[in-house]
Amino acid sequence: MDFDYFNQIIVLYGSKIILTVATLVVGLYAIKKIVGLLSRRFSKIGLEKSLQSFSISFTSIGLKILLAVTIASMLGAEMTSFVAILGSAGLAVGLALQGSLSNFAGGVLILILKPFKVGDYIEAAGHSGTVSEIQVFYTILNTPDNKKAIIPNSNISNGSVTNYSANATRRVDLIFSIDYDENIERVKKVLINIIESNSLILKEPDPQILVGEHGDSSVNLYVRVWCENKDYWNIYFGLMEKVKVEFDKESINIPYPQVEIQYKGEKAQ
C-alpha cells in the first residue's frame, strides 16, 4: 500500500476542506454581524419597520447565496461550469420555486402599495393579528391569543386585507334587544346616559341610537358610537356590561325567544 500517495491526498484535500470549513464558519459569522449592523443602522435612521424586516431578510438570503457560490469555487467547481449549470437548471428551479417567487413578488407589492405596516392589526388570508414582521417570502402576525401566524406574501397580495389600524378612529356597533312593551324613548334615555358617562366615547361624530329591527320577540336597538382605535375593545365590553346592569336597575326587560306549546286533550266519548 502506497502510504505516500494517501499522505499526498490528505495534504492536498485536507487543507482544502479545512480552509473551506473555516470560510463557511467565518462567512456565516460575518453575515450575522452584517445583518445585525444593518438592523441597528436602519433603526438609527428611522427606516420604516416594514422595510427594515424585508431588507434585512433579502440581504441575508443574498449573502448566503454568495457564500454558497464561494464555497463551491473553493471545492474546485469551475465558475464557468458552475454558471452554466445554474443557467441550465434555472428553468427547472424557477418552475419548482413558483410559489416562492410569487411570495417574493407579493412582498415587494406589500412594501410598494403599503396596505399595512409593522404594528398594524389586520385580517388577511383567514388570519387576524398584529403584524410583527414583513419578510421576503412571509408576513408574520401575532394573534390576540399570542400565537404566531406565518402567511405567504402571495396569499396576502392576491386576497383581501382588512386593516383595523389604518384610521385613527373606529365605530363600535352594538345591538340591544328590548321587549315590545317597553317605552322606546325611556330606553333611549337610559342608553344616552350610559354613553355620556363613558369618557372614552368621542363626542363627534354624534352617537346614534336607532330602532334597527322588529324581531320575532323583541325590538332591536342599534347603538353606534365612535372611539379612538386603541379604545375599541374597552368600550365594546364596557358598554355590554354597563347596559345589562342599568337595564336590570331600570327594570327594562331583555326578552329571549320562547316557544308556546298548547296541549289539546282527547275529547270525551
PASEBA-1860 file (N, C-alpha, C; in nm, 3 decimals):
! residues 269
1> MDFDYFNQ> 0.085/-0.119/0.000/0.000/0.000/0.000/0.089/0.125/0.000 ~ 0.062/0.216/-0.091/0.144/0.335/-0.107/0.096/0.443/-0.010 ~ 0.163/0.449/0.108/0.122/0.546/0.209/0.156/0.688/0.166 ~ 0.262/0.703/0.084/0.296/0.837/0.037/0.183/0.898/-0.046 ~ 0.118/0.811/-0.125/0.006/0.859/-0.209/-0.108/0.911/-0.122 ~ -0.142/0.831/-0.019/-0.250/0.872/0.071/-0.213/0.998/0.148 ~ -0.086/1.009/0.184/-0.042/1.129/0.254/-0.058/1.253/0.165 ~ -0.026/1.234/0.035/-0.041/1.345/-0.058/-0.189/1.385/-0.072
9> IIVLYGSK> -0.275/1.283/-0.077/-0.420/1.310/-0.088/-0.469/1.387/0.034 ~ -0.425/1.340/0.151/-0.468/1.405/0.276/-0.419/1.549/0.281 ~ -0.290/1.568/0.243/-0.234/1.703/0.246/-0.306/1.793/0.146 ~ -0.333/1.737/0.026/-0.393/1.817/-0.081/-0.537/1.856/-0.048 ~ -0.618/1.755/-0.013/-0.761/1.781/0.008/-0.792/1.818/0.153 ~ -0.709/1.770/0.246/-0.735/1.803/0.386/-0.726/1.951/0.412 ~ -0.623/2.013/0.358/-0.607/2.157/0.378/-0.720/2.234/0.309 ~ -0.763/2.182/0.192/-0.870/2.249/0.119/-1.002/2.240/0.197
17> IILTVATL> -1.027/2.121/0.254/-1.150/2.103/0.331/-1.149/2.191/0.456 ~ -1.033/2.194/0.523/-1.022/2.277/0.644/-1.044/2.424/0.610 ~ -0.984/2.468/0.499/-0.999/2.607/0.456/-1.145/2.637/0.419 ~ -1.209/2.539/0.354/-1.349/2.557/0.315/-1.440/2.568/0.436 ~ -1.419/2.478/0.533/-1.499/2.481/0.656/-1.477/2.613/0.730 ~ -1.351/2.655/0.736/-1.319/2.781/0.803/-1.388/2.899/0.734 ~ -1.387/2.896/0.600/-1.454/3.002/0.523/-1.603/3.002/0.550 ~ -1.661/2.882/0.558/-1.805/2.871/0.585/-1.840/2.930/0.722
25> VVGLYAIK> -1.761/2.891/0.823/-1.787/2.939/0.959/-1.770/3.091/0.967 ~ -1.658/3.140/0.912/-1.632/3.284/0.915/-1.737/3.359/0.834 ~ -1.776/3.301/0.719/-1.876/3.365/0.634/-2.010/3.379/0.704 ~ -2.055/3.271/0.769/-2.183/3.276/0.841/-2.177/3.377/0.955 ~ -2.062/3.380/1.023/-2.045/3.476/1.133/-2.049/3.620/1.079 ~ -1.981/3.640/0.965/-1.978/3.774/0.905/-2.117/3.818/0.861 ~ -2.193/3.724/0.803/-2.330/3.755/0.760/-2.416/3.796/0.879 ~ -2.401/3.721/0.989/-2.476/3.754/1.110/-2.443/3.894/1.159
33> KIVGLLSR> -2.312/3.928/1.157/-2.269/4.060/1.203/-2.320/4.170/1.109 ~ -2.313/4.144/0.978/-2.359/4.244/0.880/-2.508/4.270/0.896 ~ -2.585/4.162/0.912/-2.730/4.176/0.930/-2.760/4.254/1.058 ~ -2.688/4.222/1.165/-2.707/4.295/1.290/-2.673/4.443/1.277 ~ -2.563/4.470/1.205/-2.521/4.609/1.182/-2.625/4.685/1.101 ~ -2.678/4.620/0.997/-2.782/4.683/0.916/-2.906/4.712/0.999 ~ -2.944/4.615/1.083/-3.062/4.632/1.167/-3.048/4.754/1.258 ~ -2.931/4.766/1.321/-2.909/4.881/1.410/-2.905/5.012/1.331
41> RFSKIGLE> -2.845/5.006/1.212/-2.835/5.126/1.129/-2.973/5.172/1.083 ~ -3.055/5.075/1.039/-3.190/5.107/0.994/-3.272/5.169/1.106 ~ -3.257/5.113/1.227/-3.331/5.167/1.342/-3.284/5.308/1.375 ~ -3.154/5.331/1.360/-3.098/5.462/1.395/-3.148/5.571/1.301 ~ -3.159/5.539/1.172/-3.202/5.640/1.075/-3.354/5.649/1.066 ~ -3.424/5.563/1.142/-3.570/5.569/1.145/-3.639/5.508/1.026 ~ -3.575/5.410/0.962/-3.637/5.343/0.848/-3.761/5.267/0.894 ~ -3.866/5.272/0.814/-3.992/5.206/0.849/-3.968/5.058/0.878
49> KSLQSFSI> -4.030/5.008/0.983/-4.006/4.871/1.028/-4.040/4.768/0.921 ~ -4.146/4.795/0.843/-4.183/4.702/0.736/-4.068/4.686/0.637 ~ -4.007/4.797/0.598/-3.895/4.795/0.504/-3.770/4.737/0.569 ~ -3.754/4.760/0.700/-3.640/4.705/0.772/-3.637/4.553/0.763 ~ -3.748/4.489/0.804/-3.751/4.343/0.809/-3.735/4.282/0.671 ~ -3.797/4.345/0.568/-3.786/4.294/0.432/-3.642/4.306/0.382 ~ -3.579/4.423/0.402/-3.443/4.447/0.353/-3.342/4.355/0.422 ~ -3.358/4.337/0.553/-3.267/4.250/0.627/-3.280/4.106/0.580
57> SFTSIGLK> -3.403/4.061/0.561/-3.426/3.924/0.514/-3.367/3.905/0.374 ~ -3.388/4.003/0.286/-3.335/3.996/0.149/-3.183/3.995/0.149 ~ -3.121/4.081/0.230/-2.974/4.087/0.239/-2.916/3.957/0.290 ~ -2.978/3.899/0.392/-2.930/3.774/0.449/-2.931/3.661/0.346 ~ -3.041/3.651/0.271/-3.051/3.546/0.169/-2.947/3.568/0.059 ~ -2.931/3.693/0.014/-2.833/3.723/-0.091/-2.691/3.691/-0.050 ~ -2.653/3.726/0.073/-2.518/3.698/0.122/-2.495/3.547/0.136 ~ -2.596/3.474/0.177/-2.581/3.329/0.191/-2.564/3.261/0.055
65> ILLAVTIA> -2.634/3.313/-0.046/-2.615/3.260/-0.182/-2.473/3.288/-0.229 ~ -2.424/3.408/-0.205/-2.287/3.444/-0.243/-2.186/3.356/-0.171 ~ -2.210/3.326/-0.044/-2.121/3.239/0.032/-2.122/3.098/-0.026 ~ -2.240/3.050/-0.067/-2.251/2.916/-0.125/-2.171/2.906/-0.255 ~ -2.178/3.011/-0.338/-2.102/3.013/-0.463/-1.952/3.013/-0.433 ~ -1.910/3.089/-0.333/-1.768/3.094/-0.294/-1.719/2.958/-0.246 ~ -1.799/2.890/-0.166/-1.763/2.757/-0.115/-1.749/2.658/-0.230 ~ -1.843/2.666/-0.326/-1.838/2.576/-0.441/-1.710/2.599/-0.521
73> SMLGAEMT> -1.672/2.725/-0.537/-1.550/2.758/-0.610/-1.427/2.704/-0.537 ~ -1.425/2.714/-0.406/-1.311/2.665/-0.328/-1.297/2.513/-0.334 ~ -1.410/2.446/-0.353/-1.407/2.299/-0.362/-1.367/2.250/-0.500 ~ -1.342/2.344/-0.592/-1.290/2.304/-0.722/-1.386/2.319/-0.837 ~ -1.506/2.366/-0.809/-1.602/2.383/-0.918/-1.563/2.505/-1.000 ~ -1.543/2.487/-1.132/-1.508/2.598/-1.219/-1.628/2.691/-1.231 ~ -1.602/2.822/-1.218/-1.712/2.917/-1.217/-1.789/2.918/-1.348 ~ -1.718/2.900/-1.461/-1.789/2.898/-1.589/-1.884/2.780/-1.596
81> SFVAILGS> -1.834/2.664/-1.551/-1.919/2.545/-1.549/-2.032/2.562/-1.447 ~ -1.996/2.623/-1.335/-2.095/2.643/-1.230/-2.209/2.733/-1.279 ~ -2.169/2.841/-1.348/-2.270/2.933/-1.401/-2.353/2.864/-1.509 ~ -2.288/2.781/-1.592/-2.360/2.710/-1.697/-2.463/2.614/-1.637 ~ -2.421/2.546/-1.530/-2.513/2.454/-1.463/-2.631/2.530/-1.404 ~ -2.600/2.644/-1.342/-2.707/2.725/-1.285/-2.803/2.773/-1.393 ~ -2.745/2.812/-1.508/-2.829/2.859/-1.617/-2.920/2.751/-1.671 ~ -2.864/2.631/-1.692/-2.944/2.521/-1.746/-3.049/2.474/-1.648
89> AGLAVGLA> -3.015/2.488/-1.518/-3.111/2.445/-1.415/-3.207/2.557/-1.377 ~ -3.184/2.677/-1.432/-3.266/2.791/-1.392/-3.414/2.771/-1.418 ~ -3.446/2.714/-1.537/-3.587/2.695/-1.571/-3.654/2.598/-1.475 ~ -3.582/2.486/-1.450/-3.639/2.386/-1.359/-3.656/2.442/-1.218 ~ -3.554/2.516/-1.173/-3.562/2.576/-1.040/-3.674/2.679/-1.035 ~ -3.686/2.757/-1.145/-3.791/2.858/-1.149/-3.929/2.796/-1.139 ~ -3.949/2.684/-1.212/-4.078/2.616/-1.204/-4.102/2.560/-1.064 ~ -3.995/2.506/-1.005/-4.009/2.447/-0.872/-4.035/2.553/-0.766
97> LQGSLSNF> -3.983/2.674/-0.792/-3.995/2.780/-0.691/-4.099/2.884/-0.730 ~ -4.197/2.844/-0.810/-4.300/2.939/-0.849/-4.367/3.002/-0.728 ~ -4.396/2.917/-0.629/-4.461/2.968/-0.509/-4.374/3.068/-0.436 ~ -4.244/3.036/-0.424/-4.153/3.127/-0.354/-4.136/3.258/-0.431 ~ -4.128/3.249/-0.564/-4.114/3.371/-0.644/-4.238/3.458/-0.633 ~ -4.356/3.395/-0.632/-4.479/3.473/-0.617/-4.487/3.534/-0.478 ~ -4.433/3.462/-0.379/-4.429/3.518/-0.243/-4.336/3.639/-0.237 ~ -4.222/3.629/-0.309/-4.129/3.742/-0.314/-4.194/3.862/-0.381
105> AGGVLILI> -4.261/3.836/-0.494/-4.330/3.945/-0.564/-4.439/4.005/-0.476 ~ -4.507/3.918/-0.401/-4.610/3.967/-0.309/-4.551/4.056/-0.202 ~ -4.433/4.019/-0.151/-4.366/4.102/-0.051/-4.329/4.238/-0.105 ~ -4.282/4.241/-0.231/-4.247/4.369/-0.294/-4.371/4.457/-0.309 ~ -4.483/4.395/-0.350/-4.607/4.470/-0.366/-4.655/4.527/-0.232 ~ -4.640/4.448/-0.127/-4.681/4.496/0.006/-4.600/4.619/0.045 ~ -4.470/4.616/0.016/-4.385/4.730/0.052/-4.414/4.853/-0.034 ~ -4.449/4.830/-0.161/-4.476/4.943/-0.251/-4.614/5.003/-0.224
113> LKPFKVGD> -4.716/4.918/-0.217/-4.854/4.966/-0.202/-4.888/5.001/-0.058 ~ -4.816/4.941/0.038/-4.833/4.969/0.181/-4.978/4.954/0.228 ~ -5.041/4.837/0.205/-5.175/4.817/0.262/-5.171/4.807/0.414 ~ -5.055/4.777/0.469/-5.036/4.774/0.614/-4.887/4.787/0.642 ~ -4.854/4.805/0.769/-4.714/4.815/0.811/-4.698/4.738/0.941 ~ -4.573/4.722/0.983/-4.545/4.654/1.109/-4.613/4.731/1.223 ~ -4.685/4.657/1.308/-4.758/4.719/1.419/-4.906/4.733/1.394 ~ -4.951/4.719/1.267/-5.094/4.728/1.235/-5.165/4.598/1.271
121> YIEAAGHS> -5.292/4.611/1.308/-5.376/4.493/1.332/-5.457/4.469/1.205 ~ -5.437/4.352/1.143/-5.501/4.324/1.015/-5.573/4.189/1.017 ~ -5.657/4.172/0.916/-5.719/4.042/0.890/-5.691/4.008/0.744 ~ -5.624/3.894/0.721/-5.586/3.856/0.585/-5.565/3.706/0.578 ~ -5.604/3.647/0.466/-5.582/3.504/0.439/-5.635/3.415/0.552 ~ -5.747/3.453/0.610/-5.808/3.372/0.714/-5.746/3.389/0.852 ~ -5.655/3.483/0.868/-5.591/3.507/0.997/-5.607/3.654/1.035 ~ -5.604/3.680/1.164/-5.605/3.818/1.212/-5.506/3.832/1.326
129> GTVSEIQV> -5.439/3.946/1.330/-5.339/3.970/1.435/-5.258/4.094/1.405 ~ -5.162/4.121/1.491/-5.075/4.237/1.476/-4.952/4.199/1.393 ~ -4.921/4.277/1.291/-4.807/4.250/1.203/-4.677/4.271/1.282 ~ -4.597/4.164/1.293/-4.470/4.176/1.364/-4.351/4.184/1.268 ~ -4.363/4.117/1.151/-4.254/4.120/1.052/-4.312/4.107/0.912 ~ -4.247/4.175/0.816/-4.274/4.153/0.673/-4.143/4.107/0.612 ~ -4.132/3.977/0.585/-4.009/3.920/0.533/-4.017/3.905/0.381 ~ -3.912/3.848/0.322/-3.906/3.834/0.177/-4.019/3.747/0.125
137> FYTILNTP> -4.045/3.636/0.193/-4.145/3.541/0.146/-4.270/3.535/0.233 ~ -4.260/3.576/0.357/-4.371/3.560/0.450/-4.396/3.687/0.530 ~ -4.521/3.701/0.575/-4.557/3.804/0.673/-4.599/3.733/0.801 ~ -4.549/3.781/0.913/-4.574/3.715/1.042/-4.668/3.801/1.126 ~ -4.775/3.737/1.175/-4.872/3.804/1.262/-4.866/3.744/1.401 ~ -4.883/3.828/1.502/-4.906/3.781/1.638/-5.055/3.792/1.666 ~ -5.119/3.677/1.693/-5.263/3.675/1.713/-5.297/3.723/1.854 ~ -5.424/3.761/1.879/-5.463/3.809/2.012/-5.438/3.707/2.123
145> DNKKAIIP> -5.442/3.576/2.091/-5.416/3.474/2.193/-5.270/3.430/2.193 ~ -5.182/3.518/2.140/-5.037/3.501/2.146/-4.986/3.381/2.065 ~ -5.046/3.359/1.949/-4.995/3.262/1.854/-4.924/3.338/1.741 ~ -4.836/3.268/1.672/-4.764/3.328/1.559/-4.818/3.269/1.429 ~ -4.875/3.354/1.345/-4.928/3.311/1.216/-4.831/3.354/1.107 ~ -4.780/3.257/1.031/-4.684/3.284/0.923/-4.758/3.266/0.790 ~ -4.779/3.377/0.719/-4.863/3.376/0.599/-4.779/3.407/0.476 ~ -4.786/3.323/0.371/-4.715/3.354/0.246/-4.760/3.489/0.190
153> NSNISNGS> -4.665/3.568/0.144/-4.698/3.701/0.093/-4.793/3.697/-0.026 ~ -4.784/3.591/-0.108/-4.872/3.583/-0.225/-5.018/3.569/-0.182 ~ -5.044/3.497/-0.072/-5.181/3.483/-0.023/-5.238/3.617/0.020 ~ -5.152/3.703/0.073/-5.198/3.834/0.118/-5.218/3.928/-0.001 ~ -5.119/3.933/-0.091/-5.126/4.027/-0.203/-5.236/3.990/-0.303 ~ -5.273/3.861/-0.309/-5.376/3.818/-0.403/-5.515/3.812/-0.340 ~ -5.524/3.843/-0.211/-5.653/3.837/-0.142/-5.690/3.972/-0.084 ~ -5.799/3.971/-0.010/-5.844/4.095/0.054/-5.779/4.111/0.190
161> VTNYSANA> -5.751/4.234/0.226/-5.688/4.266/0.354/-5.773/4.372/0.425 ~ -5.807/4.346/0.550/-5.876/4.445/0.632/-5.777/4.499/0.734 ~ -5.750/4.628/0.727/-5.655/4.692/0.818/-5.734/4.770/0.923 ~ -5.738/4.717/1.045/-5.814/4.782/1.151/-5.740/4.901/1.211 ~ -5.613/4.915/1.179/-5.532/5.024/1.235/-5.511/5.138/1.136 ~ -5.572/5.129/1.019/-5.545/5.228/0.914/-5.592/5.367/0.953 ~ -5.705/5.376/1.023/-5.760/5.506/1.062/-5.749/5.525/1.213 ~ -5.750/5.651/1.253/-5.731/5.682/1.395/-5.852/5.647/1.480
169> TRRVDLIF> -5.971/5.645/1.418/-6.094/5.618/1.493/-6.169/5.500/1.435 ~ -6.253/5.438/1.519/-6.338/5.327/1.475/-6.478/5.345/1.533 ~ -6.574/5.283/1.467/-6.711/5.285/1.518/-6.741/5.153/1.588 ~ -6.800/5.164/1.705/-6.842/5.045/1.780/-6.990/5.025/1.754 ~ -7.028/4.910/1.698/-7.167/4.878/1.669/-7.218/4.773/1.766 ~ -7.328/4.804/1.834/-7.387/4.711/1.930/-7.537/4.702/1.906 ~ -7.595/4.588/1.938/-7.739/4.567/1.925/-7.793/4.525/2.061 ~ -7.897/4.596/2.108/-7.961/4.562/2.234/-8.110/4.537/2.209
177> SIDYDENI> -8.159/4.427/2.261/-8.298/4.388/2.240/-8.382/4.424/2.361 ~ -8.501/4.480/2.336/-8.594/4.513/2.444/-8.731/4.456/2.412 ~ -8.811/4.442/2.514/-8.946/4.387/2.499/-9.034/4.485/2.421 ~ -9.133/4.431/2.349/-9.226/4.516/2.274/-9.306/4.607/2.365 ~ -9.322/4.569/2.490/-9.399/4.651/2.584/-9.319/4.768/2.642 ~ -9.188/4.770/2.620/-9.106/4.876/2.677/-9.126/5.008/2.603 ~ -9.111/5.118/2.676/-9.118/5.252/2.617/-8.983/5.284/2.552 ~ -8.984/5.297/2.422/-8.858/5.315/2.349/-8.785/5.442/2.391
185> ERVKKVLI> -8.858/5.551/2.411/-8.794/5.677/2.448/-8.726/5.666/2.584 ~ -8.791/5.596/2.676/-8.730/5.577/2.809/-8.601/5.497/2.798 ~ -8.604/5.391/2.716/-8.484/5.308/2.698/-8.373/5.389/2.633 ~ -8.409/5.474/2.536/-8.308/5.557/2.470/-8.240/5.651/2.569 ~ -8.318/5.708/2.661/-8.259/5.798/2.761/-8.159/5.724/2.850 ~ -8.193/5.600/2.887/-8.101/5.519/2.968/-7.971/5.496/2.891 ~ -7.984/5.462/2.763/-7.866/5.437/2.680/-7.783/5.564/2.662 ~ -7.850/5.678/2.644/-7.777/5.805/2.629/-7.697/5.836/2.754
193> NIIESNSL> -7.757/5.814/2.871/-7.686/5.839/2.997/-7.563/5.749/3.009 ~ -7.577/5.623/2.966/-7.463/5.530/2.970/-7.351/5.579/2.879 ~ -7.389/5.622/2.759/-7.289/5.670/2.662/-7.219/5.795/2.713 ~ -7.296/5.889/2.766/-7.237/6.015/2.813/-7.147/5.996/2.934 ~ -7.169/5.889/3.009/-7.086/5.864/3.128/-6.952/5.800/3.094 ~ -6.936/5.757/2.969/-6.811/5.691/2.926/-6.720/5.794/2.860 ~ -6.612/5.828/2.926/-6.522/5.933/2.877/-6.442/5.892/2.754 ~ -6.437/5.763/2.724/-6.360/5.716/2.608/-6.437/5.732/2.477
201> ILKEPDPQ> -6.569/5.750/2.487/-6.651/5.765/2.367/-6.639/5.908/2.315 ~ -6.613/5.922/2.186/-6.596/6.055/2.126/-6.730/6.127/2.112 ~ -6.727/6.259/2.126/-6.848/6.340/2.110/-6.884/6.357/1.963 ~ -6.782/6.359/1.879/-6.800/6.371/1.734/-6.731/6.254/1.664 ~ -6.799/6.192/1.569/-6.938/6.206/1.527/-7.037/6.172/1.640 ~ -7.158/6.223/1.627/-7.259/6.201/1.730/-7.292/6.053/1.744 ~ -7.308/6.006/1.868/-7.355/5.869/1.889/-7.497/5.853/1.832 ~ -7.530/5.733/1.789/-7.662/5.706/1.732/-7.729/5.592/1.808
209> ILVGEHGD> -7.858/5.609/1.833/-7.941/5.502/1.889/-8.061/5.489/1.798 ~ -8.071/5.379/1.725/-8.171/5.363/1.620/-8.252/5.236/1.643 ~ -8.381/5.243/1.604/-8.462/5.122/1.603/-8.428/5.049/1.474 ~ -8.353/4.941/1.487/-8.300/4.875/1.369/-8.382/4.760/1.317 ~ -8.461/4.699/1.404/-8.531/4.578/1.359/-8.646/4.545/1.453 ~ -8.756/4.499/1.394/-8.867/4.442/1.471/-8.852/4.290/1.464 ~ -8.792/4.234/1.568/-8.766/4.090/1.568/-8.888/4.009/1.606 ~ -8.872/3.877/1.609/-8.983/3.788/1.643/-9.031/3.809/1.785
217> SSVNLYVR> -8.937/3.838/1.875/-8.975/3.851/2.016/-8.922/3.978/2.079 ~ -8.863/4.069/1.998/-8.803/4.189/2.057/-8.792/4.301/1.955 ~ -8.778/4.422/2.008/-8.739/4.537/1.927/-8.589/4.554/1.944 ~ -8.515/4.556/1.834/-8.369/4.562/1.840/-8.321/4.705/1.817 ~ -8.251/4.758/1.916/-8.196/4.892/1.907/-8.049/4.885/1.866 ~ -8.014/4.963/1.763/-7.876/4.968/1.716/-7.806/5.088/1.780 ~ -7.698/5.061/1.850/-7.619/5.166/1.914/-7.486/5.179/1.841 ~ -7.456/5.301/1.796/-7.332/5.326/1.723/-7.258/5.442/1.787
225> VWCENKDY> -7.138/5.414/1.835/-7.055/5.519/1.896/-6.916/5.513/1.836 ~ -6.844/5.626/1.844/-6.710/5.634/1.788/-6.606/5.648/1.898 ~ -6.488/5.594/1.870/-6.380/5.598/1.969/-6.246/5.597/1.898 ~ -6.140/5.624/1.974/-6.006/5.606/1.920/-5.979/5.457/1.903 ~ -5.898/5.426/1.803/-5.875/5.286/1.766/-5.834/5.200/1.886 ~ -5.746/5.252/1.968/-5.691/5.174/2.079/-5.795/5.145/2.187 ~ -5.906/5.222/2.190/-6.007/5.205/2.295/-6.122/5.115/2.253 ~ -6.117/5.057/2.134/-6.233/4.985/2.079/-6.285/4.877/2.173
233> WNIYFGLM> -6.199/4.786/2.212/-6.246/4.672/2.291/-6.284/4.712/2.433 ~ -6.218/4.812/2.489/-6.257/4.861/2.622/-6.399/4.915/2.620 ~ -6.433/4.988/2.514/-6.568/5.043/2.502/-6.668/4.932/2.472 ~ -6.632/4.841/2.384/-6.724/4.733/2.346/-6.767/4.653/2.469 ~ -6.670/4.600/2.542/-6.703/4.517/2.657/-6.760/4.601/2.772 ~ -6.712/4.725/2.785/-6.763/4.812/2.891/-6.910/4.843/2.872 ~ -6.951/4.874/2.749/-7.092/4.903/2.722/-7.180/4.780/2.738 ~ -7.130/4.665/2.694/-7.208/4.543/2.709/-7.242/4.516/2.856
241> EKVKVEFD> -7.145/4.535/2.942/-7.168/4.512/3.086/-7.255/4.622/3.146 ~ -7.225/4.747/3.114/-7.298/4.860/3.174/-7.445/4.858/3.135 ~ -7.476/4.826/3.011/-7.615/4.822/2.966/-7.693/4.716/3.042 ~ -7.635/4.599/3.062/-7.705/4.493/3.137/-7.733/4.539/3.280 ~ -7.634/4.602/3.343/-7.651/4.649/3.482/-7.761/4.754/3.489 ~ -7.760/4.852/3.397/-7.858/4.960/3.400/-7.997/4.911/3.361 ~ -8.005/4.819/3.267/-8.136/4.765/3.231/-8.199/4.692/3.349 ~ -8.117/4.617/3.422/-8.169/4.549/3.542/-8.215/4.651/3.646
249> KESINIPY> -8.136/4.758/3.662/-8.169/4.860/3.762/-8.298/4.932/3.725 ~ -8.320/4.955/3.596/-8.439/5.026/3.549/-8.554/4.931/3.515 ~ -8.536/4.803/3.543/-8.640/4.701/3.515/-8.680/4.700/3.368 ~ -8.581/4.717/3.281/-8.604/4.706/3.137/-8.585/4.561/3.097 ~ -8.687/4.503/3.041/-8.685/4.360/3.012/-8.609/4.331/2.883 ~ -8.514/4.238/2.893/-8.442/4.188/2.775/-8.504/4.053/2.739 ~ -8.584/4.047/2.634/-8.656/3.923/2.603/-8.565/3.818/2.542 ~ -8.614/3.697/2.540/-8.544/3.587/2.474/-8.649/3.503/2.403
257> PQVEIQYK> -8.612/3.434/2.297/-8.710/3.356/2.220/-8.778/3.252/2.308 ~ -8.910/3.243/2.293/-8.987/3.145/2.368/-9.079/3.070/2.272 ~ -9.105/2.948/2.304/-9.196/2.865/2.225/-9.313/2.827/2.313 ~ -9.431/2.860/2.269/-9.552/2.828/2.346/-9.612/2.699/2.293 ~ -9.628/2.603/2.383/-9.682/2.472/2.345/-9.821/2.456/2.406 ~ -9.918/2.430/2.323/-10.054/2.407/2.371/-10.089/2.259/2.357 ~ -10.140/2.205/2.468/-10.176/2.063/2.467/-10.326/2.052/2.454 ~ -10.369/1.979/2.354/-10.511/1.960/2.330/-10.548/1.819/2.370
265> GEKAQ> -10.624/1.806/2.482/-10.659/1.674/2.533/-10.761/1.602/2.445 ~ -10.780/1.473/2.471/-10.876/1.394/2.394/-11.019/1.435/2.430 ~ -11.105/1.434/2.332/-11.246/1.467/2.355/-11.314/1.353/2.429 ~ -11.408/1.392/2.515/-11.482/1.288/2.592/-11.566/1.205/2.497 ~ -11.573/1.077/2.524/-11.653/0.987/2.441/-11.802/1.003/2.471
END
